[in-house]
Amino acid sequence: MAKNYMDERTERLFQGILTLKSVEECRAFFEDLCTVKEISEMSRRLAAAQMLDDNKIYTEIAEETGLSTATISRVNRALKYGSDGYVRVLARLNGEEE
């Protein structure tokens, strides 16, 4: 993925997220930062990543999440060839060691 979006503001955003200490703090921050639709979209993409990791097929993922197959394909590409963000988060959520 192109890193041309990275600047001081973006770096500060990521640093700010890392200061959050609980799910409640994270929820409050994202509710202030994002629209309901944006939060929903991110959660559906993470769900799709988990389903892809569980070897579910695109049609099943699309039906369950409401995501387009194009979006599912982008998530799959990120899982396979991305920066390992999904891989790392899924491993930690699933209690697996890296």
Secondary structure, DSSP 8 states (H G I E B T S, - for coil): ---TT-SHHHHHHHHHHHT--SHHHHHHHHHHHS-HHHHHHHHHHHHHHHHHHTT--HHHHHHHH---HHHHHHHHHHHHHS-SHHHHHHHHHTT---
